[in-house]
Amino acid sequence: MNRRSTLRLGTALLAAALAGPPLVSSALAADMIFSSGALAPVQEAQKMRTVILKDYKGKVTFLPDEPPALLTRLKAEMQGGARVTSLIGGNDGDLAVLAAGGVLAPVDDVAASLASRGFAPDLLAMGKLGTDKQMYIPWMQATYFMVANRKALPYLPAGADINALTFEQLRAWGEAAQKATGKRVVGFPAGPNGLMHRFFQGFLLPSYTGGVVTTFKSAEAEKAWTEFAALWKTVTPNSTSINFMQESLLSEDVWIGFDHVARLLNALEQKPNDFVAFPAPSGPKGRGWMPVVVGLGIMKDAPDAAGAKDLISYLTTDTTQLVTAREVGFFPTVRATLPPDLSPGLKMAVAAIQGTGQAKDSLAAMLPSGLGAKGGEFNKAFLDTFQRIVLRGEPVKDVLARQGETVQRIMTEANAPCWKPDPASTGVCQVK
Amino acid sequence: MRGRALPYLLVAPAVIFLTVLFFVPLVQTIALAFQTSNGTGFGNFVRMADDLNFHDAVVNTFRFVGLAVPLQLAAAMGMAMMLRHLGRGRDMVLWIWTIPLGLSDLAAGLIWLAMLNDRGYLASLLFHLGLVAEPQSWLTYETPIALFVAVVIAEFWRATAIVVVILVAGLQLVPKEYAEAASVFGASPWRIFTRITLPLMKPSIQSALILRTVLAFEAFAVVIAIGGRNFPVLVSEAYNWQNFNQEPAVAAAYAVVVMVLSLVATVVWLRVLRTPEEQRA
């Protein structure tokens, strides 16, 4: 409490400087304010305002922000007592932070009234964030996959099936392309705003170790990091500046890149004939992949809770969900079949995502959950491991031992149980 | 009575403004930096110092300040002296030199990023001249020296003008008669510069150095635009802890370190470049 009260003025002032909610609130007092960490890139925000929300009858102002800025702003609204936002959109991890900070009101009544929408049960369960109340309504889902320039295809190792690639084959592919062109053409989004940590948590480690937290310093994890460091030799050094892979793919700085669908789609849409999309590679334990859930939550003591509920209802209708998929590449969370007239780029994305989920060796790794405010620190633990092992070449075993302690401390402080693919735990998830 | 209160009334808005928006957050930041989950203490500073980027951030910050500030001072001194010998067009030259002052830090950083990155103007130029076979990456973690040089160049370009302005103002207060008298006695121009001009300019050099050193310790936007995470400095680490790691207390610890460094630098310049009472104009 003490710390919170000290923070109050500072964060409120910071938020005012960053986002200017007081100005917005006075100018648009009549509108329901929808703050979102999802669809924050300008083009997506524009599509949200001009297409997806076009047929909504109520008055709504869509205020997107990069997630860290959004979290700061919403906490400041909460602590400063001046609520502006009614509806909050964000990915599972960000909503977990907000729920832990007491910013979200439960939405069990909304879930009950929208039962006929047919939400995917596991997504709805994730929306409880480990509590017995529904904290958010699943809004959109997505995942990560890889995109390659067709120019890279000739270097694909003999016998490799691009839709069932292994990490070993990806490395061989990168090496062959480098040998032929003299350029390192593989790319990962390891820039400051990139989503590299999700690659480790949802793809690399599950594929090699079958877990994330419990297996953090296992022999399999050592192998994963050692082989990833070898793969990194074929990766462009610009990767530590890449935030959105689509830009690097379009500029041909990268020929073979990994990222979130929303950060690949522009490349596929703009030049569908130049690119192929395919599932991320598999390791000894399967094809690890991370489904992403974006949810809608209602601010505690929201100025317009009724308006927020009404907009949730609108955003989860079949029609709106399909429009959303078509416009921004996030897929329905409700029962809805994608229409056949999708654009070629979106079709490629859908095929890659379905190929991932339906692969024989598919191994879904959930977004970290139950970490509350510790989510950022948890991501940092993985990025630090990457920086030490891959960028600085420190000994793998030592780094994993040291970072393993950090991960354990975070789990203990957050009192978080294991999530899939780690086996369910009684009590705090333990690094073995 | 009213007349006596008037000056205080007139300065009141500025005092209130600075108290509310500067002093209060300052005290809160310091308090926050010493607050840990179990009471008060140095926990946040331990976490800060224990982080793998802390060492790099300290080294980078000091190298950056140590190179950029002397370069800027020397260049600005030269520019101010040259300006003295211009007749017509002097104002135009000064105006052109100070253009970078009108730009935001971030814009300046982005301009240099556009010039220096591997698809930038410089790379394209070298490529078209046939000096390089393919675009080179200079701004990555694999090329730390080039990256450092690029950051210093950008900061040099952006912030030398403010030093020039201060020194030009100081130079105008130095009477020309002293130099003329010295040259009558046969002093060389270099001797005049080192023995007469420089000592007389000490107060303005001091102001310029304090301003530049403090701002260089706080360099952020230019560094982040060009270096990103590849070139951590103290302030960018504070930003990372607040923004990405969502740990305001560790960010506050960084802020306190930067503040202490700035204070120390200020005291050092005040002492080293003190003008004795009897020499003051």
Interface residues (C-beta under 8 A of the other chain):
Chain A: N2 R3 T6 L7 L9 G10 T11 L13 P68 A69 L71 T72 V97 G182 K183 G191 P192 T236 P237 N238 T240 S241 S251 D253 A373 G375 G376 E377 N379 K380 D384 Q387 R388 L391 E413
Chain B: L21 V24 P25 Q28 T29 A31 L32 Q35 S37 D51 L52 D118 R119 E134 S137 L139 T140 Y141 E142 T143 I224 G228 R229 N230 N240 Q242 N243 F244 N245 Q246 E247 P248 A249
